[in-house]
């Protein structure tokens, strides 16, 4: 006697990070407010907004805020590193835009799950609104969100019919621990 099993209905996919793209902010100023409030971006914890102005000479993108950040992004050693890098690159603080891939500090982040849930589209939208001349990505885990391989170096990021020059390197904590990695980043710059 054959026993037939009823097919279980497939569970609906989880809602995409950021919700419906049609509802995403249209300006960089609106994006900062949305980044701080959109529930699908992060649960719990302290969110920290990006800082800087649109059309900056350089957008610096790191994985997440530092553990102690609350009012200002990168207020600890990672921020000191980025500030020193900007000074060495001769980029004034008001000519840089500093942002994170996720809005709150989240150790042991599942980057693959975030990519599958659509964080890459949110990140591409953020970069499009910021419209930087160049992009410095500090954190190899961010690259697949942008459709790129996890490797350091210079490349072009295709973005809404244009391209942005991108330099990728290790995350700030790795750079702080490794002088050779900092030297390699400087040579590539």
Backbone as numpy.savetxt, mean C-alpha at the origin, in Angstrom:
# Nx Ny Nz CAx CAy CAz Cx Cy Cz
-27.93 -50.16 -3.87 -28.79 -48.99 -3.87 -27.88 -47.77 -3.87
-28.09 -46.91 -4.85 -27.30 -45.69 -4.96 -27.90 -44.61 -4.08
-27.05 -43.96 -3.34 -27.50 -42.88 -2.48 -27.11 -41.58 -3.17
-28.07 -40.77 -3.41 -27.73 -39.49 -4.04 -27.51 -38.43 -2.96
-26.49 -37.70 -3.20 -26.18 -36.61 -2.26 -26.63 -35.31 -2.89
-27.26 -34.53 -2.10 -27.67 -33.21 -2.57 -26.45 -32.32 -2.64
-26.34 -31.65 -3.74 -25.21 -30.72 -3.88 -25.43 -29.54 -2.93
-24.41 -29.25 -2.19 -24.47 -28.09 -1.29 -24.36 -26.82 -2.13
-25.20 -25.85 -1.89 -25.05 -24.60 -2.65 -23.74 -23.93 -2.26
-23.10 -23.38 -3.27 -21.82 -22.71 -3.03 -22.05 -21.48 -2.16
-21.15 -21.30 -1.24 -21.25 -20.10 -0.39 -20.97 -18.88 -1.24
-21.71 -17.81 -1.01 -21.45 -16.60 -1.80 -20.06 -16.07 -1.46
-19.38 -15.52 -2.46 -18.05 -14.99 -2.19 -18.14 -13.83 -1.19
-17.11 -13.64 -0.39 -17.15 -12.52 0.54 -17.17 -11.20 -0.23
-17.74 -10.16 0.34 -17.77 -8.88 -0.36 -16.34 -8.39 -0.61
-16.17 -7.75 -1.72 -14.85 -7.23 -2.09 -14.41 -6.14 -1.11
-13.14 -6.10 -0.87 -12.59 -5.02 -0.03 -12.91 -3.69 -0.70
-13.42 -2.78 0.06 -13.77 -1.47 -0.47 -15.20 -1.35 -0.94
-15.90 -2.47 -1.04 -17.27 -2.42 -1.52 -17.34 -2.16 -3.02
-18.43 -1.62 -3.46 -18.64 -1.35 -4.88 -17.72 -0.23 -5.37
-17.01 -0.48 -6.46 -16.08 0.53 -6.99 -16.79 1.83 -7.36
-18.02 1.74 -7.77 -18.77 2.95 -8.12 -18.92 3.89 -6.93
-18.81 3.34 -5.71 -18.96 4.14 -4.50 -17.62 4.63 -3.93
-16.52 4.30 -4.59 -15.21 4.72 -4.08 -15.04 6.23 -4.24
-14.21 6.83 -3.40 -14.02 8.28 -3.47 -13.40 8.71 -4.80
-13.77 9.91 -5.23 -13.31 10.43 -6.51 -12.12 11.37 -6.38
-11.80 11.80 -5.16 -10.66 12.71 -4.96 -9.78 12.16 -3.84
-8.56 12.63 -3.80 -7.63 12.18 -2.77 -8.10 12.62 -1.38
-8.65 13.81 -1.25 -9.18 14.26 0.05 -10.31 13.35 0.53
-11.20 12.98 -0.36 -12.29 12.07 0.00 -11.74 10.70 0.36
-10.66 10.29 -0.33 -10.09 8.97 -0.08 -9.61 8.84 1.36
-8.95 9.86 1.89 -8.42 9.79 3.26 -9.54 9.53 4.27
-10.66 10.22 4.11 -11.80 10.01 5.02 -12.36 8.60 4.85
-12.50 8.17 3.62 -13.02 6.83 3.32 -12.09 5.76 3.89
-10.78 5.95 3.74 -9.75 5.03 4.24 -9.88 4.83 5.74
-10.27 5.87 6.44 -10.40 5.80 7.89 -11.72 5.16 8.34
-12.71 5.09 7.45 -14.04 4.64 7.87 -14.55 3.38 7.18
-14.10 3.07 5.99 -14.64 1.93 5.24 -14.43 0.63 6.01
-15.52 -0.03 6.44 -15.40 -1.21 7.31 -14.67 -2.39 6.68
-14.75 -2.56 5.37 -14.13 -3.73 4.74 -12.61 -3.64 4.67
-12.04 -2.48 4.94 -10.59 -2.32 4.85 -9.86 -2.90 6.05
-10.47 -2.87 7.20 -9.81 -3.38 8.41 -10.83 -3.47 9.53
-10.64 -4.46 10.38 -11.49 -4.59 11.55 -10.67 -4.25 12.78
-11.24 -3.45 13.65 -10.56 -3.10 14.90 -9.27 -2.35 14.68
-8.59 -2.08 15.76 -7.30 -1.41 15.68 -7.40 0.06 15.33
-6.27 0.71 15.41 -6.19 2.13 15.11 -5.77 2.33 13.67
-6.61 3.00 12.91 -6.28 3.31 11.51 -5.50 4.62 11.47
-4.63 4.72 10.49 -3.82 5.92 10.34 -3.94 6.39 8.89
-4.25 7.67 8.67 -4.44 8.15 7.30 -3.10 8.38 6.58
-3.14 8.36 5.25 -1.95 8.73 4.49 -1.66 10.21 4.70
-0.47 10.64 4.29 -0.14 12.06 4.43 0.57 12.58 3.18
0.32 13.82 2.87 0.94 14.44 1.71 -0.12 14.96 0.76
0.33 15.48 -0.36 -0.57 16.08 -1.34 -0.51 15.32 -2.66
-1.55 15.49 -3.45 -1.62 14.86 -4.77 -0.50 15.39 -5.66
-0.14 14.60 -6.63 0.86 14.92 -7.64 2.23 15.19 -7.02
2.54 14.43 -5.98 3.83 14.57 -5.32 4.95 14.08 -6.24
6.15 14.56 -5.96 7.32 14.08 -6.71 7.52 12.59 -6.48
7.22 12.13 -5.26 7.41 10.72 -4.92 6.32 10.27 -3.96
5.72 9.13 -4.26 4.80 8.48 -3.33 5.57 7.31 -2.72
5.63 7.28 -1.39 6.27 6.18 -0.68 5.16 5.30 -0.13
5.19 4.04 -0.51 4.16 3.10 -0.11 4.79 2.00 0.73
4.33 1.85 1.96 4.82 0.82 2.88 3.66 -0.11 3.21
3.94 -1.30 3.76 2.85 -2.25 4.01 1.76 -1.76 4.96
2.18 -1.17 6.10 1.19 -0.81 7.12 1.78 0.24 8.04
0.94 0.92 8.83 1.46 1.84 9.84 2.34 1.09 10.84
3.18 1.84 11.53 3.99 1.26 12.60 3.09 0.93 13.79
3.55 0.04 14.65 2.76 -0.41 15.79 2.31 0.75 16.68
3.13 1.76 16.86 2.79 2.87 17.75 2.11 4.04 17.08
1.86 3.98 15.77 1.23 5.09 15.07 -0.20 5.28 15.55
-0.60 6.54 15.72 -2.00 6.81 16.03 -2.46 8.06 15.29
-1.82 9.19 15.53 -2.23 10.44 14.87 -1.50 10.66 13.56
-0.28 10.17 13.47 0.56 10.44 12.31 1.17 9.15 11.79
1.18 8.99 10.49 1.73 7.81 9.85 3.25 7.79 9.96
3.79 6.63 10.28 5.23 6.40 10.40 5.87 7.37 11.39
5.41 7.29 12.61 5.91 8.21 13.65 7.07 7.64 14.44
7.54 6.45 14.09 8.65 5.83 14.81 9.87 5.64 13.92
10.61 4.56 14.12 11.85 4.32 13.36 11.65 4.21 11.85
10.52 3.65 11.42 10.26 3.56 9.98 10.11 4.96 9.39
9.44 5.83 10.12 9.28 7.21 9.67 10.60 7.95 9.61
11.47 7.70 10.59 12.80 8.32 10.56 13.57 7.84 9.34
13.48 6.54 9.04 14.14 6.00 7.85 13.63 6.68 6.58
12.31 6.76 6.44 11.72 7.37 5.25 12.11 8.84 5.16
12.06 9.57 6.27 12.45 10.98 6.27 13.91 11.14 5.85
14.79 10.29 6.36 16.20 10.36 5.97 16.39 10.02 4.50
15.63 9.06 4.00 15.71 8.71 2.57 15.25 9.89 1.71
14.15 10.52 2.09 13.65 11.67 1.32 14.67 12.80 1.32
15.30 13.04 2.47 16.33 14.09 2.56 17.49 13.75 1.63
17.96 12.51 1.65 19.07 12.09 0.79 18.68 12.15 -0.69
17.42 11.91 -0.99 16.92 11.97 -2.37 16.61 13.39 -2.81
16.79 14.32 -1.90 16.52 15.75 -2.12 15.06 16.00 -2.49
14.20 15.32 -1.76 12.75 15.52 -1.92 12.23 16.13 -0.63
11.71 17.33 -0.72 11.17 18.01 0.46 9.97 17.25 0.98
9.77 17.26 2.31 8.63 16.53 2.89 7.28 16.91 2.26
7.11 18.16 1.86 5.84 18.56 1.25 5.72 18.14 -0.22
6.77 17.54 -0.75 6.75 17.04 -2.14 6.65 15.52 -2.18
6.36 14.92 -1.01 6.22 13.46 -0.91 4.81 13.13 -0.41
4.33 12.00 -0.84 3.06 11.46 -0.36 3.38 10.10 0.25
3.01 9.89 1.51 3.35 8.66 2.22 2.05 7.93 2.54
2.01 6.65 2.16 0.79 5.86 2.34 1.13 4.42 2.69
0.11 3.69 3.08 0.25 2.28 3.42 -0.70 1.44 2.56
-0.38 0.16 2.44 -1.25 -0.75 1.69 -2.49 -1.12 2.50
-2.37 -1.15 3.83 -3.51 -1.40 4.71 -3.55 -0.29 5.76
-4.73 0.05 6.29 -4.86 1.24 7.13 -4.45 1.10 8.59
-4.18 -0.13 9.06 -3.79 -0.26 10.46 -2.66 -1.27 10.58
-1.95 -1.20 11.69 -0.87 -2.16 11.95 -1.49 -3.53 12.15
-0.99 -4.51 11.42 -1.59 -5.84 11.44 -0.48 -6.88 11.25
0.18 -7.28 12.34 1.23 -8.30 12.21 0.65 -9.59 11.62
1.48 -10.33 10.95 1.09 -11.62 10.34 -0.04 -11.45 9.33
0.07 -10.43 8.51 -0.93 -10.15 7.49 -0.95 -11.25 6.44
-2.14 -11.68 6.04 -2.31 -12.66 4.97 -2.47 -11.89 3.66
-1.35 -11.58 3.03 -1.35 -10.77 1.81 -2.07 -11.48 0.67
-1.95 -12.80 0.59 -2.64 -13.53 -0.48 -4.16 -13.39 -0.34
-4.66 -13.48 0.88 -6.11 -13.32 1.11 -6.55 -11.91 0.76
-5.73 -10.92 1.12 -6.08 -9.53 0.80 -6.09 -9.31 -0.71
-5.16 -9.94 -1.40 -5.14 -9.83 -2.86 -6.39 -10.47 -3.45
-6.73 -11.66 -2.97 -7.92 -12.35 -3.48 -9.20 -11.57 -3.19
-9.22 -10.81 -2.11 -10.40 -10.04 -1.74 -10.49 -8.69 -2.45
-9.48 -8.35 -3.24 -9.57 -7.13 -4.05 -8.81 -5.92 -3.54
-7.91 -6.11 -2.58 -7.16 -4.95 -2.08 -6.33 -4.29 -3.18
-5.88 -5.06 -4.14 -5.08 -4.49 -5.23 -5.81 -3.40 -5.99
-7.09 -3.59 -6.23 -7.88 -2.57 -6.94 -7.98 -1.30 -6.11
-8.16 -1.45 -4.80 -8.21 -0.28 -3.91 -6.87 0.45 -3.95
-5.79 -0.29 -3.89 -4.46 0.30 -3.90 -4.19 1.02 -5.23
-4.56 0.40 -6.35 -4.39 1.05 -7.65 -5.21 2.34 -7.72
-6.41 2.32 -7.16 -7.26 3.52 -7.14 -6.60 4.62 -6.30
-6.04 4.22 -5.17 -5.35 5.18 -4.31 -4.18 5.83 -5.05
-3.37 5.03 -5.72 -2.23 5.57 -6.47 -2.70 6.48 -7.59
-3.78 6.08 -8.27 -4.34 6.91 -9.34 -4.76 8.28 -8.80
-5.46 8.29 -7.66 -5.89 9.57 -7.07 -4.70 10.41 -6.62
-3.67 9.76 -6.08 -2.48 10.49 -5.61 -1.68 11.04 -6.79
-1.70 10.34 -7.91 -1.04 10.77 -9.15 0.41 11.22 -8.93
1.24 10.38 -8.30 2.64 10.79 -8.08 3.45 10.71 -9.36
4.55 11.47 -9.39 5.49 11.36 -10.52 6.20 10.01 -10.50
6.58 9.56 -9.30 7.28 8.28 -9.12 6.74 7.60 -7.88
6.98 6.30 -7.80 6.47 5.50 -6.70 7.60 4.66 -6.12
7.79 4.74 -4.80 8.75 3.92 -4.08 7.96 2.95 -3.22
8.05 1.65 -3.53 7.34 0.63 -2.79 8.33 -0.07 -1.86
8.12 0.09 -0.57 8.99 -0.54 0.43 8.24 -1.72 1.05
8.39 -2.87 0.43 7.72 -4.07 0.90 7.33 -4.95 -0.26
8.03 -6.06 -0.43 7.77 -6.95 -1.56 6.37 -7.54 -1.55
5.72 -7.65 -0.39 4.37 -8.21 -0.34 3.35 -7.31 -1.01
3.68 -6.05 -1.20 2.76 -5.10 -1.85 2.72 -5.34 -3.36
3.82 -5.77 -3.94 3.93 -5.86 -5.39 2.86 -6.74 -6.06
2.56 -7.95 -5.54 1.50 -8.74 -6.19 0.13 -8.05 -6.16
-0.10 -7.20 -5.17 -1.36 -6.45 -5.14 -1.47 -5.53 -6.35
-0.32 -5.12 -6.88 -0.28 -4.23 -8.03 -0.09 -5.00 -9.34
-0.16 -6.34 -9.25 0.00 -7.16 -10.45 1.44 -7.36 -10.86
2.38 -7.17 -9.93 3.80 -7.29 -10.24 4.42 -8.45 -9.48
5.54 -8.95 -10.00 6.28 -10.00 -9.31 6.97 -9.44 -8.08
7.21 -10.33 -7.12 7.94 -9.95 -5.90 9.43 -9.91 -6.23
9.90 -8.79 -6.74 11.34 -8.62 -6.94 11.67 -7.14 -6.85
12.88 -6.90 -6.41 13.31 -5.52 -6.25 13.72 -4.94 -7.60
13.81 -3.64 -7.65 14.29 -2.98 -8.85 13.33 -1.94 -9.38
13.68 -1.43 -10.54 12.91 -0.37 -11.19 12.04 -1.01 -12.26
10.82 -0.55 -12.38 9.93 -1.00 -13.43 8.84 0.04 -13.66
8.02 -0.22 -14.63 6.89 0.65 -14.94 5.61 -0.01 -14.42
4.79 0.77 -13.73 3.50 0.29 -13.25 2.42 0.83 -14.17
1.76 -0.04 -14.96 0.66 0.43 -15.80 -0.53 0.80 -14.92
-1.09 1.98 -15.17 -2.15 2.48 -14.31 -3.08 3.37 -15.11
-4.28 2.88 -15.39 -5.31 3.66 -16.08 -4.81 4.36 -17.34
-4.19 3.60 -18.23 -3.77 4.16 -19.50 -2.46 4.92 -19.46
-1.83 4.98 -18.32 -0.53 5.65 -18.21 0.40 4.72 -17.44
1.62 5.15 -17.21 2.54 4.36 -16.40 3.20 5.26 -15.37
3.54 4.64 -14.26 4.26 5.33 -13.18 5.56 4.57 -12.97
6.67 5.30 -12.92 7.94 4.66 -12.64 7.95 4.22 -11.18
8.32 2.97 -10.97 8.25 2.37 -9.64 9.61 1.77 -9.29
10.05 2.02 -8.07 11.23 1.37 -7.52 10.77 0.56 -6.32
11.10 -0.73 -6.31 10.67 -1.61 -5.23 11.87 -2.08 -4.42
11.67 -2.18 -3.10 12.71 -2.67 -2.20 12.06 -3.34 -1.01
12.89 -3.69 -0.04 12.41 -4.34 1.17 11.57 -3.38 2.02
10.79 -3.97 2.91 9.99 -3.19 3.86 10.90 -2.44 4.83
10.41 -1.37 5.43 11.26 -0.55 6.31 11.97 -1.33 7.42
11.29 -2.29 8.05 11.96 -3.03 9.12 13.15 -3.81 8.60
13.04 -4.39 7.40 14.16 -5.10 6.80 15.29 -4.14 6.42
14.94 -2.98 5.91 15.96 -1.99 5.54 16.72 -1.51 6.76
16.01 -1.31 7.86 16.67 -0.86 9.09 17.68 -1.89 9.60
17.40 -3.16 9.40 18.26 -4.22 9.90 19.40 -4.58 8.95
19.37 -4.08 7.71 20.31 -4.57 6.72 20.93 -3.41 5.92
22.16 -3.07 6.28 22.86 -1.97 5.60 23.07 -2.27 4.12
23.31 -3.52 3.78 23.51 -3.89 2.37 22.24 -3.62 1.56
21.08 -3.94 2.13 19.81 -3.69 1.45 19.60 -2.19 1.24
19.96 -1.39 2.24 19.84 0.08 2.08 20.77 0.57 0.97
21.99 0.04 0.92 22.94 0.43 -0.12 22.43 0.03 -1.50
21.84 -1.16 -1.63 21.28 -1.59 -2.91 20.14 -0.70 -3.34
19.30 -0.30 -2.41 18.20 0.61 -2.73 18.75 1.94 -3.22
19.75 2.44 -2.55 20.34 3.73 -2.94 20.93 3.64 -4.34
21.63 2.56 -4.66 22.22 2.39 -6.01 21.12 2.37 -7.06
20.04 1.68 -6.78 18.94 1.62 -7.76 18.26 2.97 -7.93
18.22 3.74 -6.86 17.60 5.07 -6.94 18.40 5.93 -7.91
